[in-house]
Amino acid sequence: MKIAFQIFTVLIFLCIITVWLGGLRLVVVPPASILMHAATTVVADSHTYRMIDSPQAMCGRTYRPAVDCEQVAIRKLSREVLVHLPFSQWLYEFTEPKRPMNNALIGEATLRDSIQEKFQ
């Protein structure tokens, strides 16, 4: 029993190292995209993506995204896809597509939100 557990642990460790070094990433495309069907895709050699990412979240992390940022990201993604999996809402929400990373401190300040509401 002890040897079986050690073999299982080594196999899991080797799988994690293979995924990390191989650059395998999960990219979730939402149902609203025009260029690709809603899917969870496995992408290889894409160190530009996070481990679990979406085109919307990727565009939200850029300082000044272009108008067609999501379309360009989806086009690039469609060339790199290895496997299409069914769409997962939970994984898509895990990527936080609505929260831009560059304005995280400003958006979360309650005092600044109340001041902005008065002037709008």
N, C-alpha and C positions, 0 to 999 in steps of 0.2 A: 504493500500500500504506500509506503514511504517513497519507493522508487517511482511509482506511477505519478505521485504528486510532484516530484522533482522533474520528471519528464514533461508533465503538463505545464509547469512553471517555465521551463526552458523554451518550450514551443510558443507559449504566449509572449515571452520576451523577444524571441526571434521574429515573431509576427509584427510586434510593435516597432522593432528596429527596421524591418523591411518596409513597413508603411512610411515611417519617418524619412528614411534615406531615399526611398523611391519617390517621395513627393506626392503620395496619394492623398487627395483631398476630397471632401464631400462638399459639393456646391448645390444649393437648393434654388431652383428656378420657380418663381411663384406662378399661379395660374393667370395672372394679368399680363404676362409677357407676350408680345406679338410674334417674336421670331422663333420661339421655342415652346414646346408644350410644357405644362407643369410637370416637373420631375425633380428627383434627387439624382445627381450625377456624380460619378466617380471620375476624377481628373488626375492624370499623372504628370509629373514634372512641372507642377505649378506651384512654385514657392511664393508666388505673388498672392495667392489666396491663403486664408487661415485654414485651420484644420476642418472646421465646418463654417461655410461662408455662403453668401448670396451676392448676386450682382448689385442689388440695392444697398446692401451693407458696405460693399466695397466702394461704391460711389459716395456713400455717406462719410467714409473715412478720408476722402481726398479734401484738400483745403478749398479749392474752387472747382467743383465738378463741371464738366461741359454739359450742355443741354442734352446731348445724346449719349451721355456716359453709360447708361444702362444698356442701350442698344449695342454700343461698341463692346461692352463687357460680355454680353450674351453672344455676339458674333464670334468673339475670341474663344469663348467657352465652348461653342458648338464645334469648333475644330479640334479641341483637346479632349473630348469626352471619350472615356473608355466603356462605361456601363451606364445605362439608364435604369433608374429604380423608380418606384412609385413616389409621388409627391408626399412629403411629410410636413404637416402644418407645425408640429412640435419642433422639428429641426429648423424650419423657417423662422419661427419666433425666437429660437435660440440664437440666431444670428443678429437679432435686434436691428432689422432693416430701417426702422423709423427714427432711430436715435443717432444723429450725426456725432461722431467722436470729437470733432474740432470745436463744438459748442457745448460740450458736456457740462462744464462748470457754469456757464451763463444760463443754460436752460434749467438747471437744477436749483438755482438760487431763488428762494421764495420771495425775498424782498424785491429783487430785480423784476420778477414776474409781476408782482403787484404794481410796481411803478410802470412797467410797460403797458399793463392793462388800462391804467388811468389815461395814458396819452394816446391810446389807439381808438 
